[in-house]
């Protein structure tokens, strides 16, 4: 079961349904306007696999010692898809946990978005 989350929960790094805390930092105007940059960083002590996707497009993946990943994608492709947060659960199964229900209200072309997975 995927859980809908909203932008403000990430801005405030609120505790999410499964105990996760994910924060977002935005840098405006750092990539061409037709692109969007997505970054994932694991916080101290966060282990197991984590990933960010735009529907079927894998954007970023991190696990254990690889604690940072970044990608750029065409903004039109990104905005037409659902932005999702994944993590490894029981037996390491990659599990679709959350989807951002208001991404197009807050995520715009030309910007970079760093998602810091602070706690899992």
C-alpha positions as CSV (number, residue, x, y, z in Angstrom):
1,X,0.0,0.0,0.0
2,X,1.4,3.3,-1.1
3,X,0.8,6.3,1.2
4,X,0.2,9.8,-0.1
5,X,2.3,12.5,1.4
6,X,2.4,16.2,0.7
7,X,5.2,18.8,0.2
8,X,4.8,20.4,3.6
9,X,5.5,17.1,5.3
10,X,8.9,17.1,3.5
11,X,9.6,20.7,4.2
12,X,9.0,20.2,7.9
13,X,10.8,16.7,7.9
14,X,7.7,15.3,9.6
15,X,7.6,11.7,10.8
16,X,5.9,9.7,8.0
17,X,3.7,6.6,8.3
18,X,6.4,4.0,8.5
19,X,8.6,6.0,10.8
20,X,10.6,7.6,8.0
21,X,11.7,11.3,8.1
22,X,12.6,12.8,4.7
23,X,13.5,16.5,4.3
24,X,13.8,18.5,1.1
25,X,16.1,21.4,0.2
26,X,15.5,23.4,-3.0
27,X,18.0,25.3,-5.1
28,X,16.3,27.5,-7.7
29,X,17.6,28.1,-11.2
30,X,20.7,25.8,-11.1
31,X,19.8,23.6,-14.1
32,X,18.3,24.5,-17.5
33,X,14.6,25.3,-17.2
34,X,13.6,22.3,-19.3
35,X,15.2,20.0,-16.8
36,X,14.8,19.1,-13.1
37,X,17.5,17.7,-10.9
38,X,16.7,15.2,-8.2
39,X,19.1,14.2,-5.5
40,X,19.0,11.6,-2.7
41,X,21.1,11.6,0.4
42,X,21.0,9.1,3.2
43,X,21.4,10.5,6.7
44,X,23.8,9.2,9.3
45,X,22.9,5.7,10.4
46,X,20.3,5.2,7.6
47,X,21.0,1.8,6.0
48,X,19.4,-0.5,3.5
49,X,18.4,0.5,0.0
50,X,16.4,3.7,-0.7
51,X,15.2,5.0,-4.1
52,X,13.3,7.8,-5.9
53,X,11.3,7.3,-9.0
54,X,9.0,9.2,-11.4
55,X,6.6,6.3,-12.2
56,X,8.8,3.8,-14.1
57,X,11.8,6.1,-14.3
58,X,14.4,5.3,-11.7
59,X,16.0,8.7,-10.6
60,X,18.2,7.9,-7.6
61,X,19.2,4.9,-5.5
62,X,21.4,4.7,-2.4
63,X,22.4,2.0,0.0
64,X,24.8,1.9,3.0
65,X,28.2,3.4,2.0
66,X,26.8,4.9,-1.2
67,X,24.9,7.6,0.5
68,X,24.3,10.1,-2.4
69,X,22.8,9.9,-5.8
70,X,21.7,12.5,-8.4
71,X,20.1,12.7,-11.8
72,X,18.5,15.1,-14.2
73,X,15.4,14.4,-16.2
74,X,13.3,16.4,-18.7
75,X,10.8,18.4,-16.6
76,X,7.9,17.6,-18.9
77,X,8.6,13.8,-18.5
78,X,8.9,14.2,-14.7
79,X,5.7,16.3,-14.2
80,X,3.6,13.8,-16.2
81,X,4.5,11.0,-13.8
82,X,4.0,10.2,-10.1
83,X,7.0,11.0,-7.9
84,X,7.6,8.1,-5.5
85,X,9.8,7.1,-2.6
86,X,10.9,3.5,-2.2
87,X,12.8,1.6,0.4
88,X,14.0,-1.9,1.2
89,X,11.7,-3.7,3.7
90,X,11.6,-7.2,5.0
91,X,14.0,-9.5,3.2
92,X,15.4,-6.5,1.3
93,X,12.3,-6.3,-1.0
94,X,12.2,-2.9,-2.7
95,X,8.8,-1.5,-1.6
96,X,6.9,1.5,-2.9
97,X,6.2,3.5,0.3
98,X,5.1,7.0,-0.5
99,X,3.9,9.2,-3.4
100,X,4.0,13.0,-3.4
101,X,0.5,14.1,-4.1
102,X,1.2,17.7,-4.8
103,X,4.6,17.5,-6.7
104,X,3.5,19.8,-9.6
105,X,2.5,22.6,-7.3
106,X,6.0,22.7,-5.8
107,X,8.6,21.1,-8.1
108,X,9.5,23.2,-11.2
109,X,11.9,23.0,-14.0
110,X,15.3,24.7,-13.6
111,X,15.5,23.7,-9.9
112,X,17.4,21.1,-7.9
113,X,15.7,19.1,-5.1
114,X,17.8,17.3,-2.5
115,X,15.8,14.7,-0.5
116,X,17.6,13.8,2.7
117,X,16.3,10.5,4.1
118,X,17.0,11.4,7.7
119,X,15.5,8.4,9.5
120,X,14.1,5.0,8.5
